[in-house]
C-alpha cells in the first residue's frame, strides 16, 4: 500500500508506457523512451520523478523485485484496449493502491455533490485534519486534483476552484476488469460486493455490481448470491 502520491500522472503517459515496456527486460532500458512520452515536462528531474511514480504504481506494485519487468494484468490489458477504455481502470488503481487517495475520494464525495464546484482549499483542510499538516499530504492532494483534471473528471476554473465534468458511464466489462484488478492488488480471491469500498468506481457512473457479477459468472468468476451476502470467487 502506497503512502504519498507526490507527482501527477497523465493517462496518456501511463498508457504509452505500459504498451512500450517489454517483460523480461530491465526497466532502465525504457527510461529514455519515457522521456519522449512525457514531452510536456521540462527538465530531467520532473521526468524522473513522474517515471518513478508511474513505474512504482503500475509495474513494481505487481512484482517482488525491480531487476526486470514482469508481465502483469495492466500491461496486458493496455496492449489489448484503447486509451479511453483504460482510463477508468488506471484511475481505480490509484484509489485501490493509495490509502491517501481512497480517503481523498471519500472526502470529495462527502463534501461535494455533482452540482457543486470543487474547492481544493476545502479538500486540503479535510486531508490535513486526517493525516496531519505535512507537505506530502498537501502535495498528494494537489497532485491528485491535477490527475483528475488530466482524466477529464474536473476542469480548473481558478487556482483553487474546479468545475465537475459530467460523469461518464463505464461498461460492465470495465467494471469486471476493475474488480479483477482489485483482487490482484488486495491479494484476495474473494470479493464481498456488499462491503467493497465503492470509492474505486466513484468518479464514473457504474452499472449495477450484482448485474456485472451475474453476467460474468462462470466466464470470469463464480458468483454466490445468498441471504445477506454477495461474493465473487476468482
Secondary structure as GFF3:
##gff-version 3
##sequence-region A 1 234
A	DSSP	alpha_helix	11	20	.	.	.	ID=ss1
A	DSSP	three_ten_helix	27	30	.	.	.	ID=ss2
A	DSSP	alpha_helix	31	37	.	.	.	ID=ss3
A	DSSP	alpha_helix	44	58	.	.	.	ID=ss4
A	DSSP	three_ten_helix	60	62	.	.	.	ID=ss5
A	DSSP	alpha_helix	73	80	.	.	.	ID=ss6
A	DSSP	alpha_helix	83	97	.	.	.	ID=ss7
A	DSSP	alpha_helix	99	111	.	.	.	ID=ss8
A	DSSP	beta_strand	118	119	.	.	.	ID=ss9
A	DSSP	alpha_helix	120	131	.	.	.	ID=ss10
A	DSSP	alpha_helix	135	150	.	.	.	ID=ss11
A	DSSP	beta_strand	154	156	.	.	.	ID=ss12
A	DSSP	beta_strand	161	164	.	.	.	ID=ss13
A	DSSP	beta_strand	169	170	.	.	.	ID=ss14
A	DSSP	alpha_helix	172	186	.	.	.	ID=ss15
A	DSSP	beta_strand	190	192	.	.	.	ID=ss16
A	DSSP	three_ten_helix	198	201	.	.	.	ID=ss17
A	DSSP	beta_strand	205	206	.	.	.	ID=ss18
A	DSSP	alpha_helix	209	215	.	.	.	ID=ss19
A	DSSP	beta_strand	222	226	.	.	.	ID=ss20
A	DSSP	beta_strand	229	233	.	.	.	ID=ss21
###
